[in-house]
Protein backbone atom coordinates (compact mmCIF):
# COMPACT_ATOMS: atom_id res chain seq x y z
CA UNK A 1 0.00 0.00 0.00
CA UNK A 2 1.17 3.52 -0.70
CA UNK A 3 1.34 5.18 2.69
CA UNK A 4 3.61 7.90 3.92
CA UNK A 5 4.60 8.35 7.54
CA UNK A 6 5.36 11.66 9.20
CA UNK A 7 7.33 12.40 12.35
CA UNK A 8 7.62 16.17 11.98
CA UNK A 9 10.14 18.29 13.78
CA UNK A 10 8.56 19.78 16.87
CA UNK A 11 6.54 16.65 17.70
CA UNK A 12 7.99 14.19 20.20
CA UNK A 13 9.65 11.22 18.51
CA UNK A 14 7.81 7.88 18.64
CA UNK A 15 8.73 5.64 21.59
CA UNK A 16 7.73 2.42 19.86
CA UNK A 17 6.84 0.96 16.48
CA UNK A 18 4.51 3.74 15.34
CA UNK A 19 4.48 7.03 13.43
CA UNK A 20 2.99 10.35 14.55
CA UNK A 21 0.93 10.72 11.35
CA UNK A 22 0.25 8.61 8.28
CA UNK A 23 -1.27 9.59 4.96
CA UNK A 24 -2.58 7.08 2.48
CA UNK A 25 -3.68 7.34 -1.08
CA UNK A 26 -7.23 6.35 -1.94
CA UNK A 27 -8.21 2.78 -1.33
CA UNK A 28 -10.64 0.45 0.36
CA UNK A 29 -10.70 0.76 4.15
CA UNK A 30 -10.54 -2.39 6.26
CA UNK A 31 -11.52 -2.28 9.93
CA UNK A 32 -10.47 -5.13 12.21
CA UNK A 33 -12.43 -5.24 15.46
CA UNK A 34 -10.56 -5.27 18.74
CA UNK A 35 -8.87 -8.64 19.03
CA UNK A 36 -7.98 -10.39 22.26
CA UNK A 37 -5.86 -13.46 22.93
CA UNK A 38 -8.44 -16.08 21.97
CA UNK A 39 -7.39 -19.04 19.87
CA UNK A 40 -9.59 -20.52 17.13
CA UNK A 41 -11.66 -22.37 19.77
CA UNK A 42 -12.24 -19.20 21.81
CA UNK A 43 -9.87 -20.16 24.61
CA UNK A 44 -7.56 -17.61 26.24
CA UNK A 45 -3.92 -18.01 25.18
CA UNK A 46 -0.99 -17.00 27.39
CA UNK A 47 -2.65 -16.15 30.69
CA UNK A 48 -0.42 -13.64 32.49
CA UNK A 49 2.06 -13.46 29.57
CA UNK A 50 1.85 -10.17 27.66
CA UNK A 51 4.18 -11.36 24.90
CA UNK A 52 2.18 -14.54 24.25
CA UNK A 53 -1.11 -12.65 24.34
CA UNK A 54 0.17 -9.91 22.03
CA UNK A 55 1.40 -12.52 19.55
CA UNK A 56 -2.03 -14.23 19.54
CA UNK A 57 -3.76 -10.87 19.11
CA UNK A 58 -1.50 -9.95 16.19
CA UNK A 59 -2.12 -13.35 14.58
CA UNK A 60 -5.87 -12.81 14.92
CA UNK A 61 -5.49 -9.38 13.31
CA UNK A 62 -3.39 -10.92 10.53
CA UNK A 63 -6.18 -13.38 9.78
CA UNK A 64 -8.75 -10.58 9.65
CA UNK A 65 -6.57 -8.48 7.38
CA UNK A 66 -5.85 -11.39 5.03
CA UNK A 67 -9.56 -12.27 4.78
CA UNK A 68 -10.14 -8.72 3.49
CA UNK A 69 -7.20 -8.81 1.07
CA UNK A 70 -4.91 -6.75 3.30
CA UNK A 71 -1.71 -7.21 5.29
CA UNK A 72 0.10 -5.45 8.11
CA UNK A 73 1.81 -3.33 5.42
CA UNK A 74 -1.61 -1.78 4.75
CA UNK A 75 -2.35 -0.89 8.39
CA UNK A 76 -2.55 2.87 8.96
CA UNK A 77 -3.79 2.89 12.58
CA UNK A 78 -3.82 0.58 15.57
CA UNK A 79 -5.37 1.13 18.98
CA UNK A 80 -3.98 -0.85 21.92
CA UNK A 81 -5.74 -1.47 25.23
CA UNK A 82 -3.52 -2.95 27.92
CA UNK A 83 -4.24 -3.69 31.57
CA UNK A 84 -0.68 -2.95 32.80
CA UNK A 85 1.22 -0.09 31.16
CA UNK A 86 4.45 -1.42 32.68
CA UNK A 87 4.23 -4.26 30.12
CA UNK A 88 4.50 -1.78 27.21
CA UNK A 89 8.08 -2.71 26.23
CA UNK A 90 7.26 -6.43 25.98
CA UNK A 91 4.13 -5.69 23.94
CA UNK A 92 6.02 -3.31 21.64
CA UNK A 93 8.72 -5.92 21.02
CA UNK A 94 6.11 -8.37 19.69
CA UNK A 95 4.43 -5.67 17.61
CA UNK A 96 7.82 -5.05 15.92
CA UNK A 97 7.66 -8.64 14.62
CA UNK A 98 4.53 -7.71 12.64
CA UNK A 99 4.81 -4.00 11.84
CA UNK A 100 7.39 -2.52 9.49
CA UNK A 101 8.24 1.02 8.48
CA UNK A 102 6.53 3.19 7.65
CA UNK A 103 4.75 2.38 10.89
CA UNK A 104 1.04 3.05 11.38
CA UNK A 105 -0.16 5.61 13.88
CA UNK A 106 -0.90 4.10 17.27
CA UNK A 107 -2.81 4.81 20.44
CA UNK A 108 -2.09 3.05 23.73
CA UNK A 109 -4.58 3.11 26.59
CA UNK A 110 -4.28 1.44 29.98
CA UNK A 111 -7.60 -0.05 31.08
CA UNK A 112 -8.66 -1.61 34.37
CA UNK A 113 -10.00 -4.79 32.75
CA UNK A 114 -11.00 -6.39 29.48
CA UNK A 115 -14.06 -8.51 28.66
CA UNK A 116 -12.87 -11.66 30.45
CA UNK A 117 -10.52 -12.28 33.37
CA UNK A 118 -7.16 -13.44 32.05
CA UNK A 119 -7.19 -11.12 29.02
CA UNK A 120 -4.57 -8.40 29.36
CA UNK A 121 -4.39 -6.83 25.88
CA UNK A 122 -6.76 -5.93 23.05
CA UNK A 123 -5.77 -4.36 19.73
CA UNK A 124 -7.88 -3.04 16.84
CA UNK A 125 -6.60 -2.06 13.41
CA UNK A 126 -7.52 0.04 10.41
CA UNK A 127 -5.95 -0.66 7.02
CA UNK A 128 -6.26 0.94 3.59
CA UNK A 129 -5.95 -1.46 0.65
CA UNK A 130 -5.09 0.01 -2.76
CA UNK A 131 -8.03 -0.14 -5.16
CA UNK A 132 -6.12 -2.47 -7.48
CA UNK A 133 -5.78 -5.00 -4.64
CA UNK A 134 -9.45 -5.08 -3.70
Buried (B, 14 or more C-beta within 10 A) or exposed (E): BEBEBEBEEEEEEBEBBBBBEBEBEEBBEBEBEBBBBBEEEEEBBBEEBBBBBBBBBBBBBBEBBEEBBBBBBBBBBBBBBBBEEEBBEBBBBBBEEBBEEBBBBBEBEEBEEBEEEBBBBBBBBBBBBBEEEE
